[in-house]
Amino acid sequence: MTSLGRPPSRLSRWRHGCGVAAALALLAGVASLLGYTPETRVRIVREDGSPVAGAYGACFYSGYRFNFVDSISYERPGRIVRSDAGGRLSLPHRLYRKGPLDTYATGHLLLLYAPELHHARRVWSLAESPEETHEGRVRGGRIELRDLREDPAAWERSLDELHSFLRHEVVGAFESRRPPRVHVTAAVARELARHLRSEVEAFARRHAATPREPPPSTPYFESHTPEEQRAILSRIGQDLAREPLWGPRISRRWTPRLDGLDRDLATLD
């Protein structure tokens, strides 16, 4: 028996060290299975730099799984957030479970919708994109958007984006019982549906008598053979001849889609 003042033996110290090492290894193993994504902040602004308040951001998080052959992504759901009076939009921090060799997830916007600008677009990357497109660009921690009111073709694409999000990401997830990429309450889904109906009505008032025009050429169009390009232009010409004005097209396409979406959303209760 050792005396009270005798230092611990080498064996005791070894056992203690092994215990500490095992505890640290266990802690490291548990930590490798947890991911943390910090809060991400962006500002939503107009082309002149003024803030856009009340924009909707449907956020989600994605990273990559370890794989020897090819990159495989994984996703974790987010929720709907709104920009404040200064245009500031915050993607919340997220703690989640992941594989030990998986990368940490980063935040993305599955939908960005600014009612004031009649502007909706799905799948926004928050990476810098100094080249401006009809959707806007990300620069210096800001997403710069333009008002689509005077561009009927871009405005209709915006309507399609908002409808697609509600129909496929909200109603579709509910119907198939699959995990949603964005948690959207029934109340918020119906709020967005009311915005969509208001958008369609505003579009019809503004552009009922506006002539439709052929779309501009794109790299995809130019990648076709001359014969294929002529066939595409022929179909476009026939479509414009059937509906030369935006008003009839909007009424034909959107009345049944809005009514169907209302019926779908009624099943979310």
Buried (B, 14 or more C-beta within 10 A) or exposed (E): EEEEEEEEEEEEEEEEEEEEEEEEEEEEEEEEEEBEBEEBEBBBBBEEEEBBBBBBBBBBBBBBEEEEEEEEEBBBBBBBBBBBEEBBBBBBEBEBEBBEEBBBBBBBBBBBBBBBBBBBBBEBEBEEBEEEEBBBBBBEEBBBBBBBBEBBBBBBBBBBBBBBBBBEBBBBBBEEEEEBBBBBEBEBBBBBBEBBBEBBEEBBEBBEEEEBEEEEEEEEEEEEEEEEBEEEEEEBEEEBEEBEBBBBBBBEBBEEBBEEBEEBBEEBE
